[in-house]
Amino acid sequence: MKSLNSLLLVLLTGISGAFAQQATTSGNPIFKGWYADPESAVFNKQYWVYPTYSAPYKEQVFLDAFSSKDLVSWEKHPHVLDTAAVKWAKKAIWAPAIVEKDKRYFLFFGANDIQSDKESGGIGVAVADRPEGPYKDHIGKPLIDSFHNGAQPIDQFVFKDKDGQYYIIYGGWQHCNVARLSNDFKTLVPFKDGTTYKEITPEGYVEGPYMFVRNGKYYFMWSEGGWTGPDYSVAYAIADSPMGPFKRIGKILKQDPKIATGAGHHSVIHNKKKDLWYIVYHRRPLTETNGNHRETCIDVMSFDKDGLIKPVVITKEGVKAQRLD
């Protein structure tokens, strides 16, 4: 009997140890469900991810959010934004971007997938007092409701420059614009030359812009390829200004036929205290052929001695647990 009990103890210890080991990494995907275009942020010592609900356009009428204290355990916050709170948005709620300003949270989103200036929709802004919402329409109409420089008004990213100026960087259809945001995020402010939209499209750009600053340099990232295909990917450029010029350096995120395809439309998390960098992105499992079957994943992002981004290794394991406090 003692030997049997000892055997059971060993087995139970091994099982619990396996679970403990498993719980020390995020795993990929980081949460269940079909989600794409993840926008990541850090608020109140928590990691946040705001993705697109990946479904047919007419079913994309809300946004969920997810929060975590350690990158491993994620809590779902359903319907932080719903079209019921945005009267002009009817479908295709896409690619949220979020910033905290003056103790309020501003969620920028694309809606209605407009194909011309004759259609209603574009890029909107919602606001809430908490990261988990609920968010309500901030303007009552789109912030950007038409095509400029050939850019479809989707895939917005909001960037705060070192001088405190906020910019919106956006665009589909292989064109990318940058514009200055007003202090209240309700309008756009023309540049000194009188123009409102400046095109900064780099070579290979398709959609999904993202920008961050590291060591005084502006890293501009974007997605290339078709979002339903296996070769969707992320490339980048570096410049001395948010206006560029941005000369393409190369791809840093792409499919691994042994793990997943369609790896793209990303955002970046920077743990400033420990100087750790992560890339949050979507990809398609090898078992899936439906274009909407995309999952949100996370992997380590790093730099070489010259400040260039090293190619990201996409994994099934994800990243190690890492708290912000």
Long-range contacts (C-beta under 8 A, 24 or more apart in sequence): 23-72, 23-73, 23-321, 24-72, 24-320, 24-321, 25-72, 25-317, 25-318, 25-319, 25-320, 25-321, 26-71, 26-72, 26-298, 26-317, 26-318, 26-319, 26-320, 26-321, 27-72, 27-316, 27-317, 27-318, 28-295, 28-297, 28-298, 28-299, 28-314, 28-315, 28-316, 28-317, 28-318, 29-295, 29-296, 29-297, 30-66, 30-68, 30-71, 30-74, 30-280, 30-296, 30-297, 30-298, 30-318, 31-66, 31-74, 31-76, 31-296, 33-64, 33-295, 34-292, 34-293, 34-294, 34-295, 35-64, 35-282, 35-294, 35-295, 35-296, 36-227, 36-265, 36-282, 36-292, 36-294, 36-296, 37-94, 37-95, 37-96, 37-155, 37-208, 37-265, 37-282, 38-265, 38-266, 38-267, 38-280, 38-281, 38-282, 38-296, 39-95, 39-96, 39-97, 39-98, 39-157, 39-267, 40-267, 40-268, 40-269, 40-278, 40-280, 41-98, 41-99, 41-100, 41-131, 41-269, 42-269, 42-270, 42-271, 42-324, 43-100, 43-105, 43-131, 44-131, 45-69, 45-323, 45-324, 45-325, 46-131, 46-324, 47-71, 47-269, 47-324, 48-98, 48-131, 49-74, 49-280, 49-296, 50-80, 50-96, 50-98, 50-107, 51-96, 51-282, 51-296, 52-93, 52-94, 52-95, 52-96, 53-93, 54-282, 54-292, 54-293, 54-294, 55-292, 56-292, 57-91, 57-92, 57-113, 58-91, 59-91, 60-91, 60-92, 60-93, 60-94, 61-89, 61-90, 61-91, 61-93, 62-93, 63-93, 63-96, 63-107, 63-109, 65-131, 65-132, 65-133, 67-131, 67-132, 69-323, 69-324, 70-321, 70-322, 70-323, 71-278, 71-298, 71-318, 71-319, 71-320, 71-321, 71-322, 72-321, 77-132, 77-133, 79-134, 80-107, 80-128, 80-132, 80-133, 80-134, 80-135, 81-107, 81-109, 81-126, 81-133, 81-134, 81-135, 82-134, 83-111, 85-126, 85-134, 85-135, 85-136, 85-137, 86-111, 86-124, 86-126, 86-137, 87-137, 87-140, 88-112, 88-120, 88-121, 88-124, 88-140, 88-141, 88-142, 89-121, 89-124, 90-121, 92-121, 94-154, 94-155, 95-154, 95-155, 95-156, 95-208, 95-265, 97-156, 97-157, 97-158, 98-131, 98-158, 99-158, 99-160, 99-166, 100-131, 101-166, 101-185, 103-129, 104-128, 104-129, 105-129, 105-130, 105-131, 105-133, 105-135, 106-138, 106-158, 106-185, 107-133, 107-135, 108-143, 108-156, 108-158, 108-168, 109-156, 110-153, 110-154, 110-155, 110-156, 111-142, 113-154, 114-145, 114-152, 114-153, 115-152, 116-147, 117-145, 117-146, 117-147, 120-145, 121-145, 121-153, 122-146, 122-153, 123-153, 123-154, 123-156, 123-168, 123-170, 125-185, 125-186, 127-185, 138-185, 138-186, 139-186, 143-168, 143-185, 143-186, 143-187, 143-188, 144-168, 144-170, 144-179, 144-188, 148-177, 148-196, 148-197, 149-175, 149-177, 149-197, 149-199, 149-201, 150-174, 150-175, 150-199, 151-175, 151-176, 151-177, 151-197, 151-199, 154-207, 155-207, 155-208, 155-209, 155-265, 157-209, 157-210, 157-211, 159-211, 159-242, 161-242, 162-213, 167-242, 169-200, 169-209, 169-211, 169-242, 170-209, 171-201, 171-207, 171-209, 172-206, 172-207, 173-207, 174-201, 174-205, 174-206, 174-207, 175-199, 175-201, 175-205, 176-200, 176-201, 176-202, 176-205, 176-209, 176-222, 178-242, 178-243, 198-243, 200-243, 200-244, 200-245, 200-246, 202-235, 202-237, 202-244, 202-246, 202-247, 202-248, 203-247, 203-248, 204-235, 204-248, 207-265, 208-234, 208-264, 208-265, 208-266, 210-266, 210-267, 210-268, 211-242, 212-268, 212-270, 214-303, 214-307, 215-307, 216-240, 217-307, 218-242, 219-309, 220-244, 220-246, 221-252, 221-266, 221-268, 223-264, 223-265, 223-266, 224-251, 224-264, 225-264, 227-262, 227-264, 227-265, 227-291, 228-262, 228-291, 229-261, 229-262, 230-255, 230-257, 230-261, 230-262, 230-284, 231-255, 231-261, 231-262, 232-261, 232-262, 232-263, 232-264, 232-265, 233-263, 233-264, 234-263, 234-264, 234-265, 234-266, 234-279, 234-281, 236-309, 238-307, 238-308, 249-308, 249-309, 251-311, 252-301, 252-309, 252-310, 252-311, 252-312, 253-279, 253-281, 253-311, 253-312, 253-314, 255-283, 255-314, 256-313, 256-314, 257-286, 259-286, 259-314, 259-315, 259-316, 260-284, 260-285, 260-286, 260-295, 260-297, 260-314, 261-286, 262-294, 263-297, 263-314, 268-301, 269-298, 271-322, 271-324, 273-324, 274-322, 276-300, 276-322, 277-301, 277-302, 277-303, 278-319, 279-312, 283-314
